Amino acid sequence: MRVLAIIEVHTSMFDSFIQKVTTEIIDPIITLIALAAFALFVWGVVTFIRNADNEEKRSTGQQHMIWGIVGLALIFGAAAIVNWLKRLIGAE
């Protein structure tokens, strides 16, 4: 009986630890990276529009937009995986 109580305490501590790590570390990092990807996309749009007469700079702006969208897709995918893992281990 005592062994089960010890296992239950450790499981509770592990769930609490995972919840704190996710809330305090992973979520802010995902948010910052998503903001950076969005800023890159917006910078690409601005570059594309401001340099409508310069083919080279328009191409640069287009590449920034593409990589911003790729970054956002990767970040949202990573956030989905983290949430799925949290539900899988019951830490949510």
Phi and psi in degrees as a GROMACS rama.xvg file:
@    title "Ramachandran Plot"
@    xaxis  label "Phi"
@    yaxis  label "Psi"
@TYPE xy
-65.3389  -35.0902  ARG-2
-63.5285  -42.0275  VAL-3
-62.7788  -38.4391  LEU-4
-64.7729  -40.8825  ALA-5
-64.9175  -43.4287  ILE-6
-63.3198  -40.6792  ILE-7
-64.2757  -40.4475  GLU-8
-64.4274  -44.0933  VAL-9
-66.7464  -38.137  HIS-10
-63.8031  -42.3104  THR-11
-63.7312  -41.6524  SER-12
-65.151  -39.5842  MET-13
-65.1479  -44.6816  PHE-14
-61.5576  -41.1883  ASP-15
-64.269  -41.6201  SER-16
-63.1743  -46.5878  PHE-17
-61.4058  -42.4963  ILE-18
-61.9265  -43.8125  GLN-19
-66.2466  -43.0045  LYS-20
-61.1444  -43.7751  VAL-21
-64.4314  -47.2579  THR-22
-69.4152  -41.8615  THR-23
-91.2704  -23.565  GLU-24
-118.565  -57.3452  ILE-25
-68.8657  -48.0066  ILE-26
-59.4967  -46.0573  ASP-27
-63.8703  -35.79  PRO-28
-65.4289  -44.0731  ILE-29
-62.0464  -40.5106  ILE-30
-63.7341  -44.8253  THR-31
-64.3654  -41.3739  LEU-32
-67.7355  -38.407  ILE-33
-63.8481  -40.6858  ALA-34
-63.4795  -39.4249  LEU-35
-65.0861  -41.1711  ALA-36
-65.5523  -40.3038  ALA-37
-65.5876  -41.2662  PHE-38
-62.4866  -39.3724  ALA-39
-62.7104  -42.1649  LEU-40
-61.61  -47.8044  PHE-41
-63.0506  -40.7997  VAL-42
-61.571  -38.587  TRP-43
-63.8078  -40.613  GLY-44
-63.9374  -45.0122  VAL-45
-62.7447  -44.8061  VAL-46
-62.234  -42.4711  THR-47
-62.5571  -44.0814  PHE-48
-74.6808  -42.8939  ILE-49
-67.1876  -27.0065  ARG-50
-113.913  47.6337  ASN-51
-63.1963  -24.1092  ALA-52
-92.6551  -9.58487  ASP-53
-110.056  108.51  ASN-54
-61.1187  -38.9434  GLU-55
-65.9505  -45.2472  GLU-56
-71.1578  -32.3582  LYS-57
-63.7587  -40.0509  ARG-58
-64.4394  -40.1175  SER-59
-62.4182  -44.4518  THR-60
-61.6193  -39.6221  GLY-61
-64.4532  -41.4585  GLN-62
-63.6388  -39.1587  GLN-63
-62.7669  -41.4427  HIS-64
-62.9792  -44.0721  MET-65
-62.373  -47.6038  ILE-66
-68.7561  -30.1545  TRP-67
-64.6857  -41.8439  GLY-68
-67.201  -41.2943  ILE-69
-61.229  -43.845  VAL-70
-61.6175  -43.1566  GLY-71
-63.3988  -41.7308  LEU-72
-62.8151  -42.2379  ALA-73
-64.9197  -42.2536  LEU-74
-66.3721  -44.9478  ILE-75
-65.9163  -33.8087  PHE-76
-65.4588  -42.0305  GLY-77
-64.5286  -40.6524  ALA-78
-64.103  -38.7549  ALA-79
-64.8016  -40.7476  ALA-80
-65.6824  -42.3261  ILE-81
-61.6017  -44.6439  VAL-82
-64.3533  -38.6092  ASN-83
-63.581  -43.0783  TRP-84
-65.0984  -38.2142  LEU-85
-62.9084  -42.6157  LYS-86
-67.0276  -35.8605  ARG-87
-62.695  -42.7406  LEU-88
-91.7947  -1.07627  ILE-89
76.7621  25.1651  GLY-90
-92.2566  5.17717  ALA-91
